[in-house]
Amino acid sequence: MTIREIGKPGFRYKTDFERPEPNIAEAFKKLMHQTGCLTGNVGDCLGRGAGMNSRIKGLSYGMKLIGPALTVRVPPDDNLMIHKALTLVRPGDVIVIDAGGDHSWALLGLLMVRTAIKLGVAGIVVDGAIRDAAEIRHLGFPLFSAGISPNGPFKEGPGEINYPIHCGGQVVHPGDLIVADDDGVVVVKKEFAADCIDNVKEVIDREQKRLAEIESGLTTRPGLDEILKRKGLE
């Protein structure tokens, strides 16, 4: 893979990025299908701190999203480089956008979402606002954002594509695996993604075992008394 860098810091992009092996994303998708809501399990395997801020929410109930991050940084009122990012995506990519935490302008709407669908984009995560919410909900396209605003963006720049960004309180590198559902958005660093799969399976198995115990009448959390005793509550 030949990756070129175009532009200068602040207004630049890389033409591509290293993605995880496709089987890694597929393994996470199977686990998502098994549980219906995977982000909590994944987050538990990553130090319980890999989730984006709770302001980043799915536009409608039931949205699920897994794929490698194509990262974009833009000013809070400008989407020029998001349009450029749409020329660089591959099918299955997740566009992750850092807009500086200001939610006064919508950075994308129905037209860009329609474009993303046509290009095979898996979904979009934006620490900023969107618009055309009703139409996008009708499409069912996985879109996670910090808010909704009717104010449209400008197209002047600057911005950066395929460099590390800060989105929803998490640093996101190009190629990190994004996992999102009704509980929010979790960032799996690409170097941890493969090893995370078996750990998530173990968490799911433990939870299934505990659910069976609860159903059988064992409602007290195992080890509760020991934990309280260590904290001086005997």
C-alpha positions as CSV (number, residue, x, y, z in Angstrom):
1,M,0.0,0.0,0.0
2,T,1.3,3.4,-1.0
3,I,0.1,6.2,1.3
4,R,0.7,9.8,0.2
5,E,0.5,12.9,2.4
6,I,-1.1,15.9,0.7
7,G,-1.0,19.4,2.2
8,K,0.5,20.9,5.4
9,P,-0.4,20.5,9.1
10,G,-3.8,21.9,9.7
11,F,-5.0,21.5,6.1
12,R,-3.9,18.1,4.9
13,Y,-4.9,14.5,4.3
14,K,-3.4,11.0,3.8
15,T,-4.7,9.1,0.9
16,D,-5.2,5.8,2.8
17,F,-4.5,4.1,6.1
18,E,-3.8,0.6,7.4
19,R,-7.0,-1.3,8.3
20,P,-7.5,-4.3,10.5
21,E,-7.8,-7.7,8.8
22,P,-11.5,-8.1,7.6
23,N,-11.9,-11.2,9.8
24,I,-11.5,-9.1,12.9
25,A,-14.4,-6.9,12.2
26,E,-16.5,-9.9,11.2
27,A,-15.8,-11.6,14.5
28,F,-17.0,-8.5,16.4
29,K,-20.1,-8.4,14.1
30,K,-20.9,-12.0,15.0
31,L,-20.6,-11.2,18.7
32,M,-22.9,-8.2,18.2
33,H,-25.5,-10.4,16.6
34,Q,-25.2,-12.8,19.5
35,T,-25.7,-10.3,22.3
36,G,-27.6,-7.5,20.6
37,C,-25.6,-4.9,22.5
38,L,-21.9,-5.4,22.5
39,T,-20.2,-2.1,23.6
40,G,-20.4,-2.8,27.3
41,N,-18.7,-6.1,26.9
42,V,-16.0,-4.7,24.7
43,G,-15.5,-1.7,27.1
44,D,-15.1,-4.1,30.0
45,C,-12.2,-5.7,28.2
46,L,-10.5,-2.4,27.6
47,G,-10.1,-1.0,31.1
48,R,-13.7,0.3,31.3
49,G,-12.7,3.6,29.8
50,A,-12.8,3.1,26.0
51,G,-16.3,4.5,25.5
52,M,-16.9,7.9,24.0
53,N,-18.8,10.6,26.0
54,S,-22.5,9.8,26.4
55,R,-23.4,12.8,24.3
56,I,-22.5,10.7,21.3
57,K,-25.7,8.8,20.6
58,G,-27.3,6.8,17.9
59,L,-29.8,8.9,15.9
60,S,-32.4,6.2,16.4
61,Y,-33.0,3.1,18.5
62,G,-31.3,-0.1,17.4
63,M,-28.5,1.3,15.3
64,K,-25.4,-0.9,15.3
65,L,-22.0,-0.2,13.8
66,I,-18.7,-1.9,13.5
67,G,-15.8,-1.0,11.2
68,P,-12.3,0.7,10.9
69,A,-12.2,4.4,11.5
70,L,-11.4,6.8,8.7
71,T,-10.7,10.0,10.8
72,V,-11.6,13.6,9.9
73,R,-10.9,16.8,11.8
74,V,-12.9,19.9,10.8
75,P,-13.8,23.3,12.2
76,P,-17.2,23.2,13.9
77,D,-18.9,25.1,11.1
78,D,-17.2,23.6,8.0
79,N,-17.5,20.3,6.2
80,L,-15.2,20.7,3.2
81,M,-12.9,17.9,4.3
82,I,-15.7,15.6,5.1
83,H,-16.6,15.8,1.4
84,K,-13.0,15.0,0.6
85,A,-13.1,12.1,3.0
86,L,-16.0,10.6,1.0
87,T,-13.6,10.3,-1.9
88,L,-11.2,8.2,0.1
89,V,-13.4,5.7,1.9
90,R,-13.6,2.0,1.2
91,P,-16.7,-0.1,1.8
92,G,-17.0,-1.0,5.4
93,D,-15.2,2.1,6.7
94,V,-16.6,4.2,9.6
95,I,-16.1,7.9,9.2
96,V,-15.3,9.4,12.6
97,I,-15.4,13.2,12.8
98,D,-13.9,15.6,15.3
99,A,-15.6,19.0,15.1
100,G,-14.1,20.5,18.2
101,G,-17.1,19.8,20.5
102,D,-19.2,22.7,19.2
103,H,-22.7,21.6,18.2
104,S,-24.1,24.8,16.7
105,W,-23.8,23.7,13.1
106,A,-24.8,20.6,11.3
107,L,-21.8,19.1,9.5
108,L,-23.8,16.6,7.4
109,G,-27.3,15.7,6.4
110,L,-29.3,13.6,4.0
111,L,-27.2,14.3,0.9
112,M,-24.0,13.2,2.5
113,V,-25.6,10.2,4.1
114,R,-27.0,9.1,0.7
115,T,-23.5,9.5,-0.7
116,A,-22.0,7.4,2.1
117,I,-24.6,4.7,1.6
118,K,-23.8,4.6,-2.1
119,L,-20.1,4.2,-1.3
120,G,-20.6,1.4,1.1
121,V,-19.7,3.3,4.3
122,A,-20.6,1.3,7.4
123,G,-21.6,4.4,9.4
124,I,-20.6,7.8,10.7
125,V,-19.7,9.0,14.2
126,V,-19.5,12.8,14.6
127,D,-18.7,14.9,17.7
128,G,-20.9,17.6,16.3
129,A,-24.4,18.1,15.0
130,I,-26.3,16.7,12.0
131,R,-29.5,17.6,10.3
132,D,-32.3,16.0,8.1
133,A,-32.8,13.7,11.1
134,A,-36.2,12.3,10.1
135,E,-35.0,11.3,6.6
136,I,-31.9,9.7,7.9
137,R,-33.8,7.8,10.6
138,H,-36.1,6.5,7.8
139,L,-33.0,5.2,5.9
140,G,-31.7,3.4,9.0
141,F,-28.1,4.4,8.3
142,P,-26.0,4.0,11.4
143,L,-25.3,7.6,12.5
144,F,-24.0,8.6,15.9
145,S,-23.8,12.3,16.8
146,A,-23.7,14.8,19.6
147,G,-26.8,16.7,18.5
148,I,-29.1,18.0,15.8
149,S,-29.1,21.5,14.3
150,P,-30.7,23.1,11.3
151,N,-27.7,25.4,10.8
152,G,-25.8,24.4,7.7
153,P,-22.0,24.3,7.3
154,F,-19.6,26.2,5.1
155,K,-17.0,24.7,2.7
156,E,-13.8,26.6,3.2
157,G,-11.6,24.4,5.3
158,P,-9.2,23.8,6.8
159,G,-9.2,20.2,8.1
160,E,-7.3,16.9,8.3
161,I,-8.1,13.4,7.1
162,N,-6.5,10.1,8.3
163,Y,-4.6,11.6,11.3
164,P,-5.3,11.0,15.0
165,I,-8.3,12.9,16.3
166,H,-10.2,13.5,19.5
167,C,-13.8,12.4,19.3
168,G,-16.2,12.2,22.3
169,G,-13.4,12.2,24.8
170,Q,-11.4,9.4,23.0
171,V,-8.3,9.6,20.9
172,V,-9.1,7.8,17.6
173,H,-6.4,6.7,15.2
174,P,-7.1,5.8,11.6
175,G,-7.8,2.0,11.5
176,D,-9.0,1.8,15.1
177,L,-12.1,-0.4,15.3
178,I,-15.3,1.4,16.1
179,V,-18.0,-0.5,17.9
180,A,-21.3,1.3,18.5
181,D,-24.9,0.4,19.6
182,D,-27.6,1.7,21.8
183,D,-25.2,2.1,24.7
184,G,-22.8,4.4,22.8
185,V,-19.5,4.2,20.9
186,V,-16.4,2.3,22.0
187,V,-13.0,2.7,20.4
188,V,-10.9,-0.5,20.1
189,K,-7.2,0.4,19.3
190,K,-6.2,-1.5,16.2
191,E,-3.3,-3.1,18.0
192,F,-5.6,-4.6,20.6
193,A,-8.5,-5.6,18.4
194,A,-7.5,-9.2,17.5
195,D,-6.7,-10.1,21.1
196,C,-9.9,-8.5,22.4
197,I,-12.1,-10.9,20.6
198,D,-11.5,-13.9,22.9
199,N,-11.7,-11.7,26.0
200,V,-15.1,-10.4,24.9
201,K,-16.3,-14.0,24.4
202,E,-15.2,-14.8,27.9
203,V,-17.1,-11.8,29.3
204,I,-20.2,-12.9,27.4
205,D,-19.9,-16.4,28.7
206,R,-19.6,-15.2,32.3
207,E,-22.6,-13.0,31.9
208,Q,-24.7,-15.9,30.4
209,K,-23.7,-18.1,33.4
210,R,-24.6,-15.3,35.8
211,L,-28.0,-14.8,34.2
212,A,-28.7,-18.5,34.6
213,E,-27.8,-18.3,38.3
214,I,-30.1,-15.4,38.8
215,E,-32.9,-17.3,37.1
216,S,-32.3,-20.2,39.4
217,G,-32.6,-18.0,42.5
218,L,-29.0,-17.0,43.2
219,T,-29.7,-13.3,43.3
220,T,-26.8,-12.2,45.6
221,R,-23.8,-11.2,43.6
222,P,-21.0,-13.9,44.0
223,G,-18.2,-12.5,46.2
224,L,-20.2,-9.6,47.5
225,D,-19.6,-10.3,51.2
226,E,-15.9,-10.8,50.6
227,I,-15.6,-7.4,48.8
228,L,-17.5,-5.7,51.7
229,K,-15.3,-7.4,54.3
230,R,-12.1,-6.2,52.6
231,K,-13.5,-2.7,52.8
232,G,-14.2,-3.0,56.6
233,L,-17.9,-3.8,56.4
234,E,-18.3,-7.1,58.3
